[in-house]
Amino acid sequence: MIKANGMAIAPAVTRNPQAKPSSVPARIYFLWVMAYRLKSVSDNAQV
């Protein structure tokens, strides 16, 4: 579910007209890393 939210947020960031082109990939990468960390933590908690 966290992964789905991350995928939904990424397109919204790319459509942000105020974001500089060079900062868009950095934001997407940051959101992806945070989502991946949250997913790994939740998976470890379930185990």
Biopython code that builds the backbone (N, CA, C, O; Angstrom):
import numpy as np
from Bio.PDB.StructureBuilder import StructureBuilder

atoms = [
    (1, "MET", "N", (0.839, -1.200, 0.000)),
    (1, "MET", "CA", (0.000, 0.000, 0.000)),
    (1, "MET", "C", (0.874, 1.249, 0.000)),
    (1, "MET", "O", (0.541, 2.259, -0.621)),
    (2, "ILE", "N", (1.998, 1.161, 0.709)),
    (2, "ILE", "CA", (2.925, 2.289, 0.706)),
    (2, "ILE", "C", (3.504, 2.482, -0.694)),
    (2, "ILE", "O", (3.695, 3.610, -1.150)),
    (3, "LYS", "N", (3.776, 1.374, -1.363)),
    (3, "LYS", "CA", (4.331, 1.454, -2.710)),
    (3, "LYS", "C", (3.334, 2.127, -3.650)),
    (3, "LYS", "O", (3.718, 2.925, -4.505)),
    (4, "ALA", "N", (2.050, 1.801, -3.486)),
    (4, "ALA", "CA", (1.021, 2.397, -4.332)),
    (4, "ALA", "C", (0.967, 3.905, -4.094)),
    (4, "ALA", "O", (0.829, 4.683, -5.038)),
    (5, "ASN", "N", (1.077, 4.311, -2.836)),
    (5, "ASN", "CA", (1.049, 5.739, -2.527)),
    (5, "ASN", "C", (2.251, 6.448, -3.148)),
    (5, "ASN", "O", (2.127, 7.559, -3.663)),
    (6, "GLY", "N", (3.410, 5.800, -3.097)),
    (6, "GLY", "CA", (4.610, 6.397, -3.685)),
    (6, "GLY", "C", (4.459, 6.582, -5.183)),
    (6, "GLY", "O", (4.870, 7.602, -5.736)),
    (7, "MET", "N", (3.866, 5.589, -5.838)),
    (7, "MET", "CA", (3.673, 5.679, -7.277)),
    (7, "MET", "C", (2.664, 6.772, -7.612)),
    (7, "MET", "O", (2.747, 7.381, -8.679)),
    (8, "ALA", "N", (1.719, 7.026, -6.721)),
    (8, "ALA", "CA", (0.715, 8.058, -6.971)),
    (8, "ALA", "C", (1.305, 9.450, -6.751)),
    (8, "ALA", "O", (0.899, 10.414, -7.399)),
    (9, "ILE", "N", (2.274, 9.545, -5.825)),
    (9, "ILE", "CA", (2.872, 10.850, -5.526)),
    (9, "ILE", "C", (3.854, 11.272, -6.620)),
    (9, "ILE", "O", (3.931, 12.454, -6.959)),
    (10, "ALA", "N", (4.596, 10.327, -7.169)),
    (10, "ALA", "CA", (5.623, 10.655, -8.155)),
    (10, "ALA", "C", (5.071, 11.431, -9.346)),
    (10, "ALA", "O", (5.656, 12.452, -9.706)),
    (11, "PRO", "N", (3.972, 11.003, -9.982)),
    (11, "PRO", "CA", (3.451, 11.772, -11.110)),
    (11, "PRO", "C", (3.040, 13.190, -10.710)),
    (11, "PRO", "O", (3.197, 14.123, -11.497)),
    (12, "ALA", "N", (2.521, 13.354, -9.504)),
    (12, "ALA", "CA", (2.109, 14.686, -9.050)),
    (12, "ALA", "C", (3.330, 15.603, -8.952)),
    (12, "ALA", "O", (3.248, 16.790, -9.267)),
    (13, "VAL", "N", (4.454, 15.051, -8.516)),
    (13, "VAL", "CA", (5.674, 15.855, -8.397)),
    (13, "VAL", "C", (6.172, 16.257, -9.778)),
    (13, "VAL", "O", (6.623, 17.387, -9.968)),
    (14, "THR", "N", (6.094, 15.349, -10.742)),
    (14, "THR", "CA", (6.598, 15.647, -12.082)),
    (14, "THR", "C", (5.728, 16.708, -12.752)),
    (14, "THR", "O", (6.206, 17.429, -13.628)),
    (15, "ARG", "N", (4.459, 16.815, -12.356)),
    (15, "ARG", "CA", (3.571, 17.793, -12.970)),
    (15, "ARG", "C", (3.660, 19.156, -12.287)),
    (15, "ARG", "O", (3.006, 20.105, -12.719)),
    (16, "ASN", "N", (4.458, 19.264, -11.230)),
    (16, "ASN", "CA", (4.553, 20.528, -10.501)),
    (16, "ASN", "C", (5.262, 21.569, -11.363)),
    (16, "ASN", "O", (6.454, 21.422, -11.629)),
    (17, "PRO", "N", (4.566, 22.617, -11.807)),
    (17, "PRO", "CA", (5.182, 23.615, -12.694)),
    (17, "PRO", "C", (6.238, 24.454, -11.990)),
    (17, "PRO", "O", (7.103, 25.037, -12.645)),
    (18, "GLN", "N", (6.179, 24.523, -10.657)),
    (18, "GLN", "CA", (7.131, 25.349, -9.911)),
    (18, "GLN", "C", (8.458, 24.628, -9.693)),
    (18, "GLN", "O", (9.462, 25.255, -9.357)),
    (19, "ALA", "N", (8.459, 23.306, -9.886)),
    (19, "ALA", "CA", (9.675, 22.542, -9.652)),
    (19, "ALA", "C", (10.658, 22.732, -10.814)),
    (19, "ALA", "O", (10.268, 22.707, -11.981)),
    (20, "LYS", "N", (11.917, 22.919, -10.480)),
    (20, "LYS", "CA", (12.933, 23.036, -11.531)),
    (20, "LYS", "C", (13.170, 21.663, -12.153)),
    (20, "LYS", "O", (13.086, 20.655, -11.452)),
    (21, "PRO", "N", (13.463, 21.598, -13.451)),
    (21, "PRO", "CA", (13.679, 20.312, -14.121)),
    (21, "PRO", "C", (14.772, 19.483, -13.440)),
    (21, "PRO", "O", (14.677, 18.257, -13.381)),
    (22, "SER", "N", (15.797, 20.147, -12.933)),
    (22, "SER", "CA", (16.907, 19.407, -12.333)),
    (22, "SER", "C", (16.527, 18.857, -10.963)),
    (22, "SER", "O", (17.143, 17.903, -10.488)),
    (23, "SER", "N", (15.519, 19.448, -10.324)),
    (23, "SER", "CA", (15.152, 19.007, -8.979)),
    (23, "SER", "C", (14.093, 17.916, -9.005)),
    (23, "SER", "O", (13.872, 17.243, -7.998)),
    (24, "VAL", "N", (13.439, 17.735, -10.140)),
    (24, "VAL", "CA", (12.369, 16.731, -10.212)),
    (24, "VAL", "C", (12.910, 15.312, -9.999)),
    (24, "VAL", "O", (12.348, 14.585, -9.179)),
    (25, "PRO", "N", (13.968, 14.881, -10.693)),
    (25, "PRO", "CA", (14.483, 13.526, -10.469)),
    (25, "PRO", "C", (14.926, 13.320, -9.025)),
    (25, "PRO", "O", (14.752, 12.234, -8.473)),
    (26, "ALA", "N", (15.492, 14.346, -8.413)),
    (26, "ALA", "CA", (15.942, 14.221, -7.031)),
    (26, "ALA", "C", (14.758, 14.000, -6.104)),
    (26, "ALA", "O", (14.836, 13.203, -5.169)),
    (27, "ARG", "N", (13.663, 14.703, -6.361)),
    (27, "ARG", "CA", (12.475, 14.545, -5.512)),
    (27, "ARG", "C", (11.884, 13.152, -5.688)),
    (27, "ARG", "O", (11.503, 12.510, -4.710)),
    (28, "ILE", "N", (11.808, 12.685, -6.926)),
    (28, "ILE", "CA", (11.243, 11.350, -7.178)),
    (28, "ILE", "C", (12.112, 10.295, -6.506)),
    (28, "ILE", "O", (11.596, 9.359, -5.896)),
    (29, "TYR", "N", (13.433, 10.445, -6.618)),
    (29, "TYR", "CA", (14.339, 9.480, -5.993)),
    (29, "TYR", "C", (14.170, 9.496, -4.479)),
    (29, "TYR", "O", (14.159, 8.444, -3.839)),
    (30, "PHE", "N", (14.038, 10.705, -3.901)),
    (30, "PHE", "CA", (13.870, 10.816, -2.459)),
    (30, "PHE", "C", (12.589, 10.126, -2.020)),
    (30, "PHE", "O", (12.592, 9.369, -1.049)),
    (31, "LEU", "N", (11.490, 10.383, -2.733)),
    (31, "LEU", "CA", (10.218, 9.760, -2.375)),
    (31, "LEU", "C", (10.301, 8.247, -2.516)),
    (31, "LEU", "O", (9.752, 7.512, -1.696)),
    (32, "TRP", "N", (10.996, 7.776, -3.567)),
    (32, "TRP", "CA", (11.117, 6.327, -3.794)),
    (32, "TRP", "C", (11.925, 5.684, -2.673)),
    (32, "TRP", "O", (11.565, 4.615, -2.180)),
    (33, "VAL", "N", (13.015, 6.332, -2.270)),
    (33, "VAL", "CA", (13.854, 5.785, -1.206)),
    (33, "VAL", "C", (13.078, 5.743, 0.107)),
    (33, "VAL", "O", (13.145, 4.753, 0.836)),
    (34, "MET", "N", (12.342, 6.808, 0.411)),
    (34, "MET", "CA", (11.570, 6.829, 1.655)),
    (34, "MET", "C", (10.514, 5.731, 1.645)),
    (34, "MET", "O", (10.312, 5.051, 2.651)),
    (35, "ALA", "N", (9.841, 5.558, 0.512)),
    (35, "ALA", "CA", (8.813, 4.512, 0.408)),
    (35, "ALA", "C", (9.452, 3.132, 0.556)),
    (35, "ALA", "O", (8.890, 2.247, 1.201)),
    (36, "TYR", "N", (10.628, 2.957, -0.043)),
    (36, "TYR", "CA", (11.302, 1.657, 0.043)),
    (36, "TYR", "C", (11.716, 1.363, 1.485)),
    (36, "TYR", "O", (11.599, 0.230, 1.953)),
    (37, "ARG", "N", (12.203, 2.396, 2.186)),
    (37, "ARG", "CA", (12.613, 2.196, 3.579)),
    (37, "ARG", "C", (11.407, 1.866, 4.442)),
    (37, "ARG", "O", (11.471, 0.973, 5.287)),
    (38, "LEU", "N", (10.311, 2.580, 4.235)),
    (38, "LEU", "CA", (9.102, 2.310, 5.023)),
    (38, "LEU", "C", (8.606, 0.896, 4.759)),
    (38, "LEU", "O", (8.178, 0.198, 5.678)),
    (39, "LYS", "N", (8.666, 0.476, 3.489)),
    (39, "LYS", "CA", (8.205, -0.873, 3.142)),
    (39, "LYS", "C", (9.109, -1.920, 3.800)),
    (39, "LYS", "O", (8.608, -2.906, 4.340)),
    (40, "SER", "N", (10.410, -1.725, 3.764)),
    (40, "SER", "CA", (11.326, -2.703, 4.341)),
    (40, "SER", "C", (11.138, -2.772, 5.853)),
    (40, "SER", "O", (11.212, -3.853, 6.437)),
    (41, "VAL", "N", (10.897, -1.637, 6.486)),
    (41, "VAL", "CA", (10.691, -1.630, 7.936)),
    (41, "VAL", "C", (9.405, -2.358, 8.289)),
    (41, "VAL", "O", (9.372, -3.132, 9.245)),
    (42, "SER", "N", (8.352, -2.119, 7.528)),
    (42, "SER", "CA", (7.072, -2.787, 7.803)),
    (42, "SER", "C", (7.194, -4.288, 7.565)),
    (42, "SER", "O", (6.617, -5.085, 8.305)),
    (43, "ASP", "N", (7.947, -4.678, 6.528)),
    (43, "ASP", "CA", (8.140, -6.108, 6.256)),
    (43, "ASP", "C", (8.921, -6.768, 7.403)),
    (43, "ASP", "O", (8.601, -7.883, 7.815)),
    (44, "ASN", "N", (9.928, -6.085, 7.904)),
    (44, "ASN", "CA", (10.715, -6.637, 9.001)),
    (44, "ASN", "C", (9.875, -6.718, 10.271)),
    (44, "ASN", "O", (10.032, -7.651, 11.057)),
    (45, "ALA", "N", (8.996, -5.763, 10.476)),
    (45, "ALA", "CA", (8.148, -5.764, 11.669)),
    (45, "ALA", "C", (7.174, -6.942, 11.624)),
    (45, "ALA", "O", (6.887, -7.553, 12.653)),
    (46, "GLN", "N", (6.669, -7.258, 10.431)),
    (46, "GLN", "CA", (5.732, -8.376, 10.302)),
    (46, "GLN", "C", (6.432, -9.702, 10.567)),
    (46, "GLN", "O", (5.826, -10.627, 11.109)),
    (47, "VAL", "N", (7.695, -9.801, 10.193)),
    (47, "VAL", "CA", (8.437, -11.039, 10.415)),
    (47, "VAL", "C", (8.806, -11.115, 11.893)),
    (47, "VAL", "O", (9.440, -12.079, 12.322)),
]
sb = StructureBuilder()
sb.init_structure("model")
sb.init_model(0)
sb.init_chain("A")
sb.init_seg("    ")
for serial, (resi, resn, name, xyz) in enumerate(atoms, 1):
    if name == "N":
        sb.init_residue(resn, " ", resi, " ")
    sb.init_atom(name, np.array(xyz, "f"), 0.0, 1.0, " ", f" {name:<3s}", serial, name[0])
structure = sb.get_structure()
